[in-house]
Amino acid sequence: IGSGIGGSTIAAGLAGSGADILILEAGGHLPDRPENRDPRAIFQKGFFRPDESWYDAEGKAFNPGNYYNVGGNSKFY
C-alpha cells in the first residue's frame, strides 16, 4: 500500500483486522524547498513530475502526472 490518501486510508482501516500491512513508497521525502508550496511550479511547470511516458490504446505517449514521493499524488492535492 502506498502512503497517499487512498493507501493510508486502507492501511488505517485494515489495522484492526490483524492483517499484516506493508506500506511501500516509490519515492522519498520531498526536500524543503519553495517549489513545495508553489502551485505554478507543481502544476504548470511540472517541477516534481517524473520524466516518464505511458502509452494510450493507440500508442500515443503521455505523461501520467504521477508524483513519486512520500504521500504520493495527494501530497500536492
PQR file with spaces between the fields and no chain letter, atoms N, CA, C, O and H, PARSE charges and radii, in Angstrom:
ATOM       1  N    ILE     1       0.861   -1.174    0.000 -0.4000 1.5000
ATOM       2  CA   ILE     1       0.000    0.000    0.000 -0.0000 2.0000
ATOM       3  C    ILE     1       0.896    1.221    0.000  0.5500 1.7000
ATOM       4  O    ILE     1       1.880    1.276    0.737 -0.5500 1.4000
ATOM       5  N    GLY     2       0.553    2.213   -0.836 -0.4000 1.5000
ATOM       6  CA   GLY     2       1.312    3.460   -0.860 -0.0000 2.0000
ATOM       7  C    GLY     2       0.927    4.356    0.306  0.5500 1.7000
ATOM       8  O    GLY     2       0.002    4.047    1.058 -0.5500 1.4000
ATOM       9  H    GLY     2      -0.246    2.168   -1.434  0.4000 1.0000
ATOM      10  N    SER     3       1.628    5.449    0.452 -0.4000 1.5000
ATOM      11  CA   SER     3       1.405    6.327    1.607 -0.0000 2.0000
ATOM      12  C    SER     3       0.519    7.530    1.291  0.5500 1.7000
ATOM      13  O    SER     3       0.438    8.459    2.095 -0.5500 1.4000
ATOM      14  H    SER     3       2.379    5.701   -0.158  0.4000 1.0000
ATOM      15  N    GLY     4      -0.140    7.531    0.146 -0.4000 1.5000
ATOM      16  CA   GLY     4      -1.047    8.619   -0.197 -0.0000 2.0000
ATOM      17  C    GLY     4      -2.377    8.487    0.532  0.5500 1.7000
ATOM      18  O    GLY     4      -2.518    7.660    1.433 -0.5500 1.4000
ATOM      19  H    GLY     4      -0.075    6.777   -0.507  0.4000 1.0000
ATOM      20  N    ILE     5      -3.349    9.301    0.142 -0.4000 1.5000
ATOM      21  CA   ILE     5      -4.651    9.300    0.813 -0.0000 2.0000
ATOM      22  C    ILE     5      -5.315    7.932    0.751  0.5500 1.7000
ATOM      23  O    ILE     5      -5.788    7.424    1.767 -0.5500 1.4000
ATOM      24  H    ILE     5      -3.235    9.973   -0.590  0.4000 1.0000
ATOM      25  N    GLY     6      -5.354    7.334   -0.439 -0.4000 1.5000
ATOM      26  CA   GLY     6      -6.003    6.023   -0.593 -0.0000 2.0000
ATOM      27  C    GLY     6      -5.308    4.942    0.205  0.5500 1.7000
ATOM      28  O    GLY     6      -5.954    4.208    0.953 -0.5500 1.4000
ATOM      29  H    GLY     6      -4.970    7.748   -1.264  0.4000 1.0000
ATOM      30  N    GLY     7      -3.990    4.833    0.052 -0.4000 1.5000
ATOM      31  CA   GLY     7      -3.245    3.793    0.753 -0.0000 2.0000
ATOM      32  C    GLY     7      -3.271    3.956    2.260  0.5500 1.7000
ATOM      33  O    GLY     7      -3.408    2.974    2.990 -0.5500 1.4000
ATOM      34  H    GLY     7      -3.465    5.429   -0.555  0.4000 1.0000
ATOM      35  N    SER     8      -3.140    5.184    2.731 -0.4000 1.5000
ATOM      36  CA   SER     8      -3.178    5.439    4.172 -0.0000 2.0000
ATOM      37  C    SER     8      -4.546    5.117    4.756  0.5500 1.7000
ATOM      38  O    SER     8      -4.645    4.593    5.866 -0.5500 1.4000
ATOM      39  H    SER     8      -3.029    5.981    2.139  0.4000 1.0000
ATOM      40  N    THR     9      -5.605    5.432    4.005 -0.4000 1.5000
ATOM      41  CA   THR     9      -6.966    5.143    4.477 -0.0000 2.0000
ATOM      42  C    THR     9      -7.193    3.642    4.578  0.5500 1.7000
ATOM      43  O    THR     9      -7.740    3.157    5.568 -0.5500 1.4000
ATOM      44  H    THR     9      -5.525    5.857    3.104  0.4000 1.0000
ATOM      45  N    ILE    10      -6.776    2.913    3.559 -0.4000 1.5000
ATOM      46  CA   ILE    10      -6.922    1.449    3.583 -0.0000 2.0000
ATOM      47  C    ILE    10      -6.091    0.850    4.712  0.5500 1.7000
ATOM      48  O    ILE    10      -6.568   -0.026    5.433 -0.5500 1.4000
ATOM      49  H    ILE    10      -6.331    3.307    2.755  0.4000 1.0000
ATOM      50  N    ALA    11      -4.853    1.315    4.870 -0.4000 1.5000
ATOM      51  CA   ALA    11      -3.999    0.801    5.942 -0.0000 2.0000
ATOM      52  C    ALA    11      -4.630    1.038    7.309  0.5500 1.7000
ATOM      53  O    ALA    11      -4.614    0.151    8.162 -0.5500 1.4000
ATOM      54  H    ALA    11      -4.466    2.027    4.284  0.4000 1.0000
ATOM      55  N    ALA    12      -5.184    2.226    7.519 -0.4000 1.5000
ATOM      56  CA   ALA    12      -5.835    2.530    8.795 -0.0000 2.0000
ATOM      57  C    ALA    12      -7.055    1.639    8.994  0.5500 1.7000
ATOM      58  O    ALA    12      -7.306    1.171   10.104 -0.5500 1.4000
ATOM      59  H    ALA    12      -5.197    2.946    6.825  0.4000 1.0000
ATOM      60  N    GLY    13      -7.816    1.402    7.925 -0.4000 1.5000
ATOM      61  CA   GLY    13      -8.991    0.548    8.026 -0.0000 2.0000
ATOM      62  C    GLY    13      -8.644   -0.901    8.312  0.5500 1.7000
ATOM      63  O    GLY    13      -9.393   -1.589    9.006 -0.5500 1.4000
ATOM      64  H    GLY    13      -7.611    1.783    7.023  0.4000 1.0000
ATOM      65  N    LEU    14      -7.524   -1.377    7.790 -0.4000 1.5000
ATOM      66  CA   LEU    14      -7.108   -2.763    7.993 -0.0000 2.0000
ATOM      67  C    LEU    14      -6.335   -2.975    9.294  0.5500 1.7000
ATOM      68  O    LEU    14      -6.157   -4.111    9.732 -0.5500 1.4000
ATOM      69  H    LEU    14      -6.916   -0.818    7.226  0.4000 1.0000
ATOM      70  N    ALA    15      -5.884   -1.904    9.902 -0.4000 1.5000
ATOM      71  CA   ALA    15      -5.014   -2.008   11.080 -0.0000 2.0000
ATOM      72  C    ALA    15      -5.621   -2.856   12.193  0.5500 1.7000
ATOM      73  O    ALA    15      -4.904   -3.619   12.840 -0.5500 1.4000
ATOM      74  H    ALA    15      -6.029   -0.981    9.547  0.4000 1.0000
ATOM      75  N    GLY    16      -6.895   -2.740   12.423 -0.4000 1.5000
ATOM      76  CA   GLY    16      -7.529   -3.506   13.498 -0.0000 2.0000
ATOM      77  C    GLY    16      -7.907   -4.923   13.109  0.5500 1.7000
ATOM      78  O    GLY    16      -8.389   -5.679   13.952 -0.5500 1.4000
ATOM      79  H    GLY    16      -7.477   -2.119   11.897  0.4000 1.0000
ATOM      80  N    SER    17      -7.703   -5.302   11.862 -0.4000 1.5000
ATOM      81  CA   SER    17      -8.127   -6.622   11.377 -0.0000 2.0000
ATOM      82  C    SER    17      -7.147   -7.728   11.709  0.5500 1.7000
ATOM      83  O    SER    17      -7.488   -8.906   11.600 -0.5500 1.4000
ATOM      84  H    SER    17      -7.311   -4.687   11.177  0.4000 1.0000
ATOM      85  N    GLY    18      -5.952   -7.379   12.107 -0.4000 1.5000
ATOM      86  CA   GLY    18      -4.934   -8.381   12.362 -0.0000 2.0000
ATOM      87  C    GLY    18      -4.128   -8.709   11.116  0.5500 1.7000
ATOM      88  O    GLY    18      -3.200   -9.515   11.182 -0.5500 1.4000
ATOM      89  H    GLY    18      -5.675   -6.422   12.196  0.4000 1.0000
ATOM      90  N    ALA    19      -4.460   -8.101    9.982 -0.4000 1.5000
ATOM      91  CA   ALA    19      -3.722   -8.342    8.744 -0.0000 2.0000
ATOM      92  C    ALA    19      -2.340   -7.695    8.826  0.5500 1.7000
ATOM      93  O    ALA    19      -2.159   -6.664    9.473 -0.5500 1.4000
ATOM      94  H    ALA    19      -5.213   -7.446    9.928  0.4000 1.0000
ATOM      95  N    ASP    20      -1.378   -8.314    8.164 -0.4000 1.5000
ATOM      96  CA   ASP    20      -0.071   -7.696    8.038 -0.0000 2.0000
ATOM      97  C    ASP    20      -0.172   -6.622    6.963  0.5500 1.7000
ATOM      98  O    ASP    20      -0.695   -6.878    5.878 -0.5500 1.4000
ATOM      99  H    ASP    20      -1.525   -9.152    7.638  0.4000 1.0000
ATOM     100  N    ILE    21       0.316   -5.439    7.253 -0.4000 1.5000
ATOM     101  CA   ILE    21       0.227   -4.317    6.327 -0.0000 2.0000
ATOM     102  C    ILE    21       1.634   -3.800    6.055  0.5500 1.7000
ATOM     103  O    ILE    21       2.413   -3.554    6.975 -0.5500 1.4000
ATOM     104  H    ILE    21       0.741   -5.232    8.134  0.4000 1.0000
ATOM     105  N    LEU    22       1.936   -3.642    4.787 -0.4000 1.5000
ATOM     106  CA   LEU    22       3.225   -3.102    4.389 -0.0000 2.0000
ATOM     107  C    LEU    22       2.973   -1.852    3.574  0.5500 1.7000
ATOM     108  O    LEU    22       2.240   -1.889    2.586 -0.5500 1.4000
ATOM     109  H    LEU    22       1.303   -3.841    4.039  0.4000 1.0000
ATOM     110  N    ILE    23       3.569   -0.754    3.978 -0.4000 1.5000
ATOM     111  CA   ILE    23       3.447    0.500    3.238 -0.0000 2.0000
ATOM     112  C    ILE    23       4.768    0.725    2.503  0.5500 1.7000
ATOM     113  O    ILE    23       5.827    0.864    3.116 -0.5500 1.4000
ATOM     114  H    ILE    23       4.164   -0.724    4.781  0.4000 1.0000
ATOM     115  N    LEU    24       4.675    0.757    1.183 -0.4000 1.5000
ATOM     116  CA   LEU    24       5.841    0.974    0.331 -0.0000 2.0000
ATOM     117  C    LEU    24       5.661    2.281   -0.415  0.5500 1.7000
ATOM     118  O    LEU    24       4.540    2.666   -0.744 -0.5500 1.4000
ATOM     119  H    LEU    24       3.815    0.644    0.685  0.4000 1.0000
ATOM     120  N    GLU    25       6.734    2.943   -0.674 -0.4000 1.5000
ATOM     121  CA   GLU    25       6.642    4.203   -1.400 -0.0000 2.0000
ATOM     122  C    GLU    25       7.674    4.205   -2.505  0.5500 1.7000
ATOM     123  O    GLU    25       8.807    3.768   -2.304 -0.5500 1.4000
ATOM     124  H    GLU    25       7.645    2.630   -0.406  0.4000 1.0000
ATOM     125  N    ALA    26       7.290    4.696   -3.673 -0.4000 1.5000
ATOM     126  CA   ALA    26       8.184    4.724   -4.833 -0.0000 2.0000
ATOM     127  C    ALA    26       9.205    5.853   -4.763  0.5500 1.7000
ATOM     128  O    ALA    26      10.168    5.852   -5.529 -0.5500 1.4000
ATOM     129  H    ALA    26       6.370    5.051   -3.837  0.4000 1.0000
ATOM     130  N    GLY    27       9.021    6.797   -3.879 -0.4000 1.5000
ATOM     131  CA   GLY    27       9.953    7.921   -3.789 -0.0000 2.0000
ATOM     132  C    GLY    27      10.274    8.257   -2.350  0.5500 1.7000
ATOM     133  O    GLY    27       9.800    7.608   -1.419 -0.5500 1.4000
ATOM     134  H    GLY    27       8.239    6.798   -3.257  0.4000 1.0000
ATOM     135  N    GLY    28      11.074    9.266   -2.191 -0.4000 1.5000
ATOM     136  CA   GLY    28      11.483    9.694   -0.855 -0.0000 2.0000
ATOM     137  C    GLY    28      10.693   10.893   -0.360  0.5500 1.7000
ATOM     138  O    GLY    28       9.685   11.279   -0.953 -0.5500 1.4000
ATOM     139  H    GLY    28      11.459    9.793   -2.948  0.4000 1.0000
ATOM     140  N    HIS    29      11.156   11.467    0.717 -0.4000 1.5000
ATOM     141  CA   HIS    29      10.538   12.678    1.261 -0.0000 2.0000
ATOM     142  C    HIS    29      10.905   13.863    0.374  0.5500 1.7000
ATOM     143  O    HIS    29      12.003   13.927   -0.179 -0.5500 1.4000
ATOM     144  H    HIS    29      11.975   11.154    1.199  0.4000 1.0000
ATOM     145  N    LEU    30       9.982   14.786    0.251 -0.4000 1.5000
ATOM     146  CA   LEU    30      10.278   15.994   -0.517 -0.0000 2.0000
ATOM     147  C    LEU    30      11.277   16.849    0.245  0.5500 1.7000
ATOM     148  O    LEU    30      11.135   17.036    1.453 -0.5500 1.4000
ATOM     149  H    LEU    30       9.090   14.734    0.700  0.4000 1.0000
ATOM     150  N    PRO    31      12.282   17.368   -0.441 -0.5600 1.5000
ATOM     151  CA   PRO    31      13.204   18.276    0.232  0.2800 2.0000
ATOM     152  C    PRO    31      12.475   19.576    0.558  0.5500 1.7000
ATOM     153  O    PRO    31      11.521   19.942   -0.128 -0.5500 1.4000
ATOM     154  N    ASP    32      12.913   20.265    1.589 -0.4000 1.5000
ATOM     155  CA   ASP    32      12.295   21.532    1.970 -0.0000 2.0000
ATOM     156  C    ASP    32      12.772   22.611    1.009  0.5500 1.7000
ATOM     157  O    ASP    32      13.905   23.086    1.091 -0.5500 1.4000
ATOM     158  H    ASP    32      13.688   19.968    2.147  0.4000 1.0000
ATOM     159  N    ARG    33      11.869   22.991    0.085 -0.4000 1.5000
ATOM     160  CA   ARG    33      12.219   24.000   -0.904 -0.0000 2.0000
ATOM     161  C    ARG    33      10.977   24.785   -1.288  0.5500 1.7000
ATOM     162  O    ARG    33       9.866   24.289   -1.103 -0.5500 1.4000
ATOM     163  H    ARG    33      10.949   22.605    0.019  0.4000 1.0000
ATOM     164  N    PRO    34      11.126   25.987   -1.814 -0.5600 1.5000
ATOM     165  CA   PRO    34       9.974   26.853   -2.115  0.2800 2.0000
ATOM     166  C    PRO    34       8.968   26.229   -3.087  0.5500 1.7000
ATOM     167  O    PRO    34       7.773   26.510   -2.994 -0.5500 1.4000
ATOM     168  N    GLU    35       9.428   25.390   -4.012 -0.4000 1.5000
ATOM     169  CA   GLU    35       8.531   24.794   -5.005 -0.0000 2.0000
ATOM     170  C    GLU    35       7.469   23.890   -4.379  0.5500 1.7000
ATOM     171  O    GLU    35       6.434   23.638   -4.995 -0.5500 1.4000
ATOM     172  H    GLU    35      10.399   25.161   -4.088  0.4000 1.0000
ATOM     173  N    ASN    36       7.712   23.406   -3.171 -0.4000 1.5000
ATOM     174  CA   ASN    36       6.742   22.530   -2.493 -0.0000 2.0000
ATOM     175  C    ASN    36       5.391   23.200   -2.298  0.5500 1.7000
ATOM     176  O    ASN    36       4.363   22.525   -2.256 -0.5500 1.4000
ATOM     177  H    ASN    36       8.553   23.611   -2.670  0.4000 1.0000
ATOM     178  N    ARG    37       5.387   24.503   -2.181 -0.4000 1.5000
ATOM     179  CA   ARG    37       4.154   25.246   -1.896 -0.0000 2.0000
ATOM     180  C    ARG    37       3.789   26.219   -3.016  0.5500 1.7000
ATOM     181  O    ARG    37       3.017   27.156   -2.810 -0.5500 1.4000
ATOM     182  H    ARG    37       6.223   25.051   -2.216  0.4000 1.0000
ATOM     183  N    ASP    38       4.343   25.993   -4.183 -0.4000 1.5000
ATOM     184  CA   ASP    38       4.117   26.877   -5.328 -0.0000 2.0000
ATOM     185  C    ASP    38       3.275   26.149   -6.380  0.5500 1.7000
ATOM     186  O    ASP    38       3.799   25.309   -7.112 -0.5500 1.4000
ATOM     187  H    ASP    38       4.970   25.233   -4.351  0.4000 1.0000
ATOM     188  N    PRO    39       1.978   26.458   -6.463 -0.5600 1.5000
ATOM     189  CA   PRO    39       1.109   25.760   -7.420  0.2800 2.0000
ATOM     190  C    PRO    39       1.601   25.855   -8.866  0.5500 1.7000
ATOM     191  O    PRO    39       1.435   24.908   -9.634 -0.5500 1.4000
ATOM     192  N    ARG    40       2.196   26.971   -9.241 -0.4000 1.5000
ATOM     193  CA   ARG    40       2.709   27.090  -10.614 -0.0000 2.0000
ATOM     194  C    ARG    40       3.850   26.105  -10.861  0.5500 1.7000
ATOM     195  O    ARG    40       3.904   25.453  -11.904 -0.5500 1.4000
ATOM     196  H    ARG    40       2.330   27.740   -8.617  0.4000 1.0000
ATOM     197  N    ALA    41       4.746   26.005   -9.906 -0.4000 1.5000
ATOM     198  CA   ALA    41       5.867   25.079  -10.059 -0.0000 2.0000
ATOM     199  C    ALA    41       5.360   23.643  -10.161  0.5500 1.7000
ATOM     200  O    ALA    41       5.873   22.855  -10.957 -0.5500 1.4000
ATOM     201  H    ALA    41       4.701   26.534   -9.059  0.4000 1.0000
ATOM     202  N    ILE    42       4.364   23.306   -9.366 -0.4000 1.5000
ATOM     203  CA   ILE    42       3.859   21.935   -9.329 -0.0000 2.0000
ATOM     204  C    ILE    42       3.012   21.612  -10.554  0.5500 1.7000
ATOM     205  O    ILE    42       3.275   20.625  -11.242 -0.5500 1.4000
ATOM     206  H    ILE    42       3.948   23.946   -8.720  0.4000 1.0000
ATOM     207  N    PHE    43       2.004   22.426  -10.836 -0.4000 1.5000
ATOM     208  CA   PHE    43       1.016   22.062  -11.845 -0.0000 2.0000
ATOM     209  C    PHE    43       1.289   22.617  -13.235  0.5500 1.7000
ATOM     210  O    PHE    43       0.934   21.975  -14.224 -0.5500 1.4000
ATOM     211  H    PHE    43       1.791   23.228  -10.278  0.4000 1.0000
ATOM     212  N    GLN    44       1.899   23.772  -13.343 -0.4000 1.5000
ATOM     213  CA   GLN    44       2.164   24.345  -14.662 -0.0000 2.0000
ATOM     214  C    GLN    44       3.556   23.986  -15.185  0.5500 1.7000
ATOM     215  O    GLN    44       3.725   23.647  -16.356 -0.5500 1.4000
ATOM     216  H    GLN    44       2.187   24.293  -12.540  0.4000 1.0000
ATOM     217  N    LYS    45       4.539   24.067  -14.303 -0.4000 1.5000
ATOM     218  CA   LYS    45       5.915   23.785  -14.720 -0.0000 2.0000
ATOM     219  C    LYS    45       6.297   22.320  -14.555  0.5500 1.7000
ATOM     220  O    LYS    45       7.310   21.882  -15.099 -0.5500 1.4000
ATOM     221  H    LYS    45       4.401   24.343  -13.351  0.4000 1.0000
ATOM     222  N    GLY    46       5.493   21.551  -13.806 -0.4000 1.5000
ATOM     223  CA   GLY    46       5.777   20.125  -13.618 -0.0000 2.0000
ATOM     224  C    GLY    46       7.076   19.856  -12.883  0.5500 1.7000
ATOM     225  O    GLY    46       7.777   18.887  -13.175 -0.5500 1.4000
ATOM     226  H    GLY    46       4.670   21.906  -13.364  0.4000 1.0000
ATOM     227  N    PHE    47       7.396   20.726  -11.919 -0.4000 1.5000
ATOM     228  CA   PHE    47       8.678   20.639  -11.214 -0.0000 2.0000
ATOM     229  C    PHE    47       8.946   19.253  -10.628  0.5500 1.7000
ATOM     230  O    PHE    47      10.071   18.759  -10.717 -0.5500 1.4000
ATOM     231  H    PHE    47       6.827   21.513  -11.681  0.4000 1.0000
ATOM     232  N    PHE    48       7.946   18.623  -10.036 -0.4000 1.5000
ATOM     233  CA   PHE    48       8.146   17.335   -9.368 -0.0000 2.0000
ATOM     234  C    PHE    48       7.735   16.147  -10.239  0.5500 1.7000
ATOM     235  O    PHE    48       7.910   14.996   -9.840 -0.5500 1.4000
ATOM     236  H    PHE    48       7.032   19.024   -9.963  0.4000 1.0000
ATOM     237  N    ARG    49       7.197   16.417  -11.406 -0.4000 1.5000
ATOM     238  CA   ARG    49       6.701   15.352  -12.275 -0.0000 2.0000
ATOM     239  C    ARG    49       7.874   14.545  -12.831  0.5500 1.7000
ATOM     240  O    ARG    49       8.838   15.121  -13.335 -0.5500 1.4000
ATOM     241  H    ARG    49       7.054   17.352  -11.730  0.4000 1.0000
ATOM     242  N    PRO    50       7.797   13.229  -12.742 -0.5600 1.5000
ATOM     243  CA   PRO    50       8.901   12.409  -13.253  0.2800 2.0000
ATOM     244  C    PRO    50       8.944   12.436  -14.783  0.5500 1.7000
ATOM     245  O    PRO    50       7.932   12.666  -15.446 -0.5500 1.4000
ATOM     246  N    ASP    51      10.105   12.203  -15.309 -0.4000 1.5000
ATOM     247  CA   ASP    51      10.302   12.149  -16.759 -0.0000 2.0000
ATOM     248  C    ASP    51      10.001   10.717  -17.212  0.5500 1.7000
ATOM     249  O    ASP    51      10.904    9.894  -17.351 -0.5500 1.4000
ATOM     250  H    ASP    51      10.927   12.017  -14.771  0.4000 1.0000
ATOM     251  N    GLU    52       8.729   10.443  -17.435 -0.4000 1.5000
ATOM     252  CA   GLU    52       8.331    9.114  -17.889 -0.0000 2.0000
ATOM     253  C    GLU    52       7.162    9.248  -18.849  0.5500 1.7000
ATOM     254  O    GLU    52       6.431   10.238  -18.830 -0.5500 1.4000
ATOM     255  H    GLU    52       7.995   11.112  -17.322  0.4000 1.0000
ATOM     256  N    SER    53       7.002    8.249  -19.676 -0.4000 1.5000
ATOM     257  CA   SER    53       5.877    8.240  -20.609 -0.0000 2.0000
ATOM     258  C    SER    53       5.088    6.957  -20.449  0.5500 1.7000
ATOM     259  O    SER    53       5.656    5.873  -20.317 -0.5500 1.4000
ATOM     260  H    SER    53       7.597    7.445  -19.692  0.4000 1.0000
ATOM     261  N    TRP    54       3.773    7.093  -20.463 -0.4000 1.5000
ATOM     262  CA   TRP    54       2.870    5.963  -20.556 -0.0000 2.0000
ATOM     263  C    TRP    54       2.268    6.035  -21.951  0.5500 1.7000
ATOM     264  O    TRP    54       2.410    7.051  -22.631 -0.5500 1.4000
ATOM     265  H    TRP    54       3.311    7.974  -20.570  0.4000 1.0000
ATOM     266  N    TYR    55       1.601    4.975  -22.384 -0.4000 1.5000
ATOM     267  CA   TYR    55       1.065    4.934  -23.735 -0.0000 2.0000
ATOM     268  C    TYR    55      -0.410    4.564  -23.704  0.5500 1.7000
ATOM     269  O    TYR    55      -0.826    3.656  -22.983 -0.5500 1.4000
ATOM     270  H    TYR    55       1.486    4.150  -21.831  0.4000 1.0000
ATOM     271  N    ASP    56      -1.196    5.291  -24.507 -0.4000 1.5000
ATOM     272  CA   ASP    56      -2.624    5.001  -24.561 -0.0000 2.0000
ATOM     273  C    ASP    56      -2.879    3.848  -25.538  0.5500 1.7000
ATOM     274  O    ASP    56      -1.938    3.289  -26.101 -0.5500 1.4000
ATOM     275  H    ASP    56      -0.858    6.028  -25.092  0.4000 1.0000
ATOM     276  N    ALA    57      -4.140    3.500  -25.734 -0.4000 1.5000
ATOM     277  CA   ALA    57      -4.509    2.352  -26.570 -0.0000 2.0000
ATOM     278  C    ALA    57      -4.024    2.499  -28.011  0.5500 1.7000
ATOM     279  O    ALA    57      -3.812    1.499  -28.697 -0.5500 1.4000
ATOM     280  H    ALA    57      -4.904    3.955  -25.276  0.4000 1.0000
ATOM     281  N    GLU    58      -3.848    3.730  -28.472 -0.4000 1.5000
ATOM     282  CA   GLU    58      -3.358    3.969  -29.839 -0.0000 2.0000
ATOM     283  C    GLU    58      -1.833    4.083  -29.896  0.5500 1.7000
ATOM     284  O    GLU    58      -1.264    4.314  -30.963 -0.5500 1.4000
ATOM     285  H    GLU    58      -4.020    4.542  -27.915  0.4000 1.0000
ATOM     286  N    GLY    59      -1.183    3.923  -28.760 -0.4000 1.5000
ATOM     287  CA   GLY    59       0.275    4.012  -28.721 -0.0000 2.0000
ATOM     288  C    GLY    59       0.816    5.412  -28.578  0.5500 1.7000
ATOM     289  O    GLY    59       2.023    5.623  -28.701 -0.5500 1.4000
ATOM     290  H    GLY    59      -1.645    3.736  -27.893  0.4000 1.0000
ATOM     291  N    LYS    60      -0.053    6.382  -28.318 -0.4000 1.5000
ATOM     292  CA   LYS    60       0.379    7.768  -28.145 -0.0000 2.0000
ATOM     293  C    LYS    60       0.935    7.966  -26.730  0.5500 1.7000
ATOM     294  O    LYS    60       0.291    7.599  -25.747 -0.5500 1.4000
ATOM     295  H    LYS    60      -1.033    6.211  -28.218  0.4000 1.0000
ATOM     296  N    ALA    61       2.123    8.543  -26.638 -0.4000 1.5000
ATOM     297  CA   ALA    61       2.781    8.762  -25.347 -0.0000 2.0000
ATOM     298  C    ALA    61       2.155    9.934  -24.602  0.5500 1.7000
ATOM     299  O    ALA    61       1.741   10.921  -25.212 -0.5500 1.4000
ATOM     300  H    ALA    61       2.646    8.841  -27.436  0.4000 1.0000
ATOM     301  N    PHE    62       2.089    9.815  -23.277 -0.4000 1.5000
ATOM     302  CA   PHE    62       1.645   10.915  -22.425 -0.0000 2.0000
ATOM     303  C    PHE    62       2.318   10.791  -21.073  0.5500 1.7000
ATOM     304  O    PHE    62       2.728    9.702  -20.670 -0.5500 1.4000
ATOM     305  H    PHE    62       2.425    9.014  -22.782  0.4000 1.0000
ATOM     306  N    ASN    63       2.430   11.909  -20.375 -0.4000 1.5000
ATOM     307  CA   ASN    63       2.947   11.900  -19.012 -0.0000 2.0000
ATOM     308  C    ASN    63       1.748   11.783  -18.086  0.5500 1.7000
ATOM     309  O    ASN    63       0.859   12.633  -18.126 -0.5500 1.4000
ATOM     310  H    ASN    63       2.097   12.793  -20.702  0.4000 1.0000
ATOM     311  N    PRO    64       1.700   10.738  -17.244 -0.5600 1.5000
ATOM     312  CA   PRO    64       0.511   10.494  -16.430  0.2800 2.0000
ATOM     313  C    PRO    64       0.296   11.485  -15.296  0.5500 1.7000
ATOM     314  O    PRO    64      -0.788   11.520  -14.714 -0.5500 1.4000
ATOM     315  N    GLY    65       1.289   12.279  -14.973 -0.4000 1.5000
ATOM     316  CA   GLY    65       1.117   13.250  -13.893 -0.0000 2.0000
ATOM     317  C    GLY    65       1.234   12.635  -12.506  0.5500 1.7000
ATOM     318  O    GLY    65       0.772   13.222  -11.527 -0.5500 1.4000
ATOM     319  H    GLY    65       2.169   12.250  -15.446  0.4000 1.0000
ATOM     320  N    ASN    66       1.840   11.474  -12.413 -0.4000 1.5000
ATOM     321  CA   ASN    66       2.070   10.865  -11.102 -0.0000 2.0000
ATOM     322  C    ASN    66       3.263   11.530  -10.424  0.5500 1.7000
ATOM     323  O    ASN    66       4.190   12.007  -11.079 -0.5500 1.4000
ATOM     324  H    ASN    66       2.215   10.997  -13.208  0.4000 1.0000
ATOM     325  N    TYR    67       3.213   11.549   -9.106 -0.4000 1.5000
ATOM     326  CA   TYR    67       4.313   12.070   -8.320 -0.0000 2.0000
ATOM     327  C    TYR    67       4.785   10.952   -7.404  0.5500 1.7000
ATOM     328  O    TYR    67       3.988   10.365   -6.673 -0.5500 1.4000
ATOM     329  H    TYR    67       2.460   11.162   -8.574  0.4000 1.0000
ATOM     330  N    TYR    68       6.080   10.658   -7.445 -0.4000 1.5000
ATOM     331  CA   TYR    68       6.624    9.579   -6.636 -0.0000 2.0000
ATOM     332  C    TYR    68       7.368   10.163   -5.443  0.5500 1.7000
ATOM     333  O    TYR    68       8.539   10.530   -5.540 -0.5500 1.4000
ATOM     334  H    TYR    68       6.727   11.136   -8.040  0.4000 1.0000
ATOM     335  N    ASN    69       6.671   10.241   -4.324 -0.4000 1.5000
ATOM     336  CA   ASN    69       7.246   10.755   -3.088 -0.0000 2.0000
ATOM     337  C    ASN    69       6.370   10.274   -1.935  0.5500 1.7000
ATOM     338  O    ASN    69       5.250    9.808   -2.145 -0.5500 1.4000
ATOM     339  H    ASN    69       5.720    9.943   -4.245  0.4000 1.0000
ATOM     340  N    VAL    70       6.885   10.392   -0.731 -0.4000 1.5000
ATOM     341  CA   VAL    70       6.088   10.025    0.442 -0.0000 2.0000
ATOM     342  C    VAL    70       4.841   10.895    0.462  0.5500 1.7000
ATOM     343  O    VAL    70       4.933   12.122    0.459 -0.5500 1.4000
ATOM     344  H    VAL    70       7.795   10.770   -0.561  0.4000 1.0000
ATOM     345  N    GLY    71       3.697   10.271    0.482 -0.4000 1.5000
ATOM     346  CA   GLY    71       2.428   10.976    0.409 -0.0000 2.0000
ATOM     347  C    GLY    71       1.807   10.916   -0.964  0.5500 1.7000
ATOM     348  O    GLY    71       0.644   11.281   -1.140 -0.5500 1.4000
ATOM     349  H    GLY    71       3.622    9.274    0.485  0.4000 1.0000
ATOM     350  N    GLY    72       2.578   10.453   -1.952 -0.4000 1.5000
ATOM     351  CA   GLY    72       2.066   10.256   -3.303 -0.0000 2.0000
ATOM     352  C    GLY    72       1.473   11.518   -3.913  0.5500 1.7000
ATOM     353  O    GLY    72       1.840   12.637   -3.553 -0.5500 1.4000
ATOM     354  H    GLY    72       3.522   10.157   -1.810  0.4000 1.0000
ATOM     355  N    ASN    73       0.544   11.311   -4.850 -0.4000 1.5000
ATOM     356  CA   ASN    73      -0.100   12.435   -5.526 -0.0000 2.0000
ATOM     357  C    ASN    73      -0.857   13.328   -4.537  0.5500 1.7000
ATOM     358  O    ASN    73      -0.962   14.537   -4.746 -0.5500 1.4000
ATOM     359  H    ASN    73       0.246   10.403   -5.143  0.4000 1.0000
ATOM     360  N    SER    74      -1.380   12.739   -3.470 -0.4000 1.5000
ATOM     361  CA   SER    74      -2.159   13.513   -2.502 -0.0000 2.0000
ATOM     362  C    SER    74      -1.309   14.568   -1.796  0.5500 1.7000
ATOM     363  O    SER    74      -1.850   15.521   -1.234 -0.5500 1.4000
ATOM     364  H    SER    74      -1.295   11.757   -3.300  0.4000 1.0000
ATOM     365  N    LYS    75       0.001   14.408   -1.818 -0.4000 1.5000
ATOM     366  CA   LYS    75       0.890   15.406   -1.206 -0.0000 2.0000
ATOM     367  C    LYS    75       0.684   16.769   -1.863  0.5500 1.7000
ATOM     368  O    LYS    75       0.864   17.803   -1.218 -0.5500 1.4000
ATOM     369  H    LYS    75       0.440   13.634   -2.274  0.4000 1.0000
ATOM     370  N    PHE    76       0.309   16.774   -3.142 -0.4000 1.5000
ATOM     371  CA   PHE    76       0.150   18.019   -3.878 -0.0000 2.0000
ATOM     372  C    PHE    76      -1.298   18.466   -3.976  0.5500 1.7000
ATOM     373  O    PHE    76      -1.568   19.585   -4.413 -0.5500 1.4000
ATOM     374  H    PHE    76       0.164   15.934   -3.665  0.4000 1.0000
ATOM     375  N    TYR    77      -2.223   17.624   -3.582 -0.4000 1.5000
ATOM     376  CA   TYR    77      -3.636   17.985   -3.670 -0.0000 2.0000
ATOM     377  C    TYR    77      -4.186   18.126   -2.287  0.5500 1.7000
ATOM     378  O    TYR    77      -5.368   18.428   -2.120 -0.5500 1.4000
ATOM     379  H    TYR    77      -2.004   16.716   -3.227  0.4000 1.0000
